[in-house]
Amino acid sequence: MLDAQGQTIADALRRMQYGGVADVRQGKYFLLTLDDSLDATAAEAEVDRIAREVLTNPVIEEYTTRIDR
C-alpha cells in the first residue's frame, strides 16, 4: 500500500541531508527503515535526531524510539 505521507517525509529527510533513511511509514507511529551504512550507535543517534528535529513538536508531543535489528 502506498504511504504518500511517509514517502513525502522520506524525500524531505533526504533533501535535508539526514543520513541512512531508506523508507518511512507514517501513522500513529513512524516506522523508519535504515540502510546498512549506519552502525547501531549511529542509527540510534540519527533516529533520535530525526524524531526530535523533524517528526515531533516538542512543545506538545513526547516521543520514544526503538531500534529493531
C-alpha positions, 0 to 999 in steps of 0.5 A, spaced: 500 500 500 502 506 498 504 511 504 504 518 500 505 521 507 511 517 509 514 517 502 513 525 502 517 525 509 522 520 506 524 525 500 524 531 505 529 527 510 533 526 504 533 533 501 535 535 508 541 531 508 539 526 514 543 520 513 541 512 512 533 513 511 531 508 506 523 508 507 518 511 512 511 509 514 507 514 517 501 513 522 500 513 529 507 511 529 513 512 524 516 506 522 523 508 519 527 503 515 535 504 515 540 502 510 546 498 512 551 504 512 549 506 519 552 502 525 547 501 531 550 507 535 549 511 529 542 509 527 540 510 534 543 517 534 540 519 527 533 516 529 533 520 535 535 526 531 530 525 526 524 524 531 526 530 535 528 535 529 523 533 524 517 528 526 515 531 533 513 538 536 516 538 542 512 543 545 506 538 545 508 531 543 513 526 547 516 521 543 520 514 544 524 510 539 526 503 538 531 500 534 529 493 531 535 489 528 
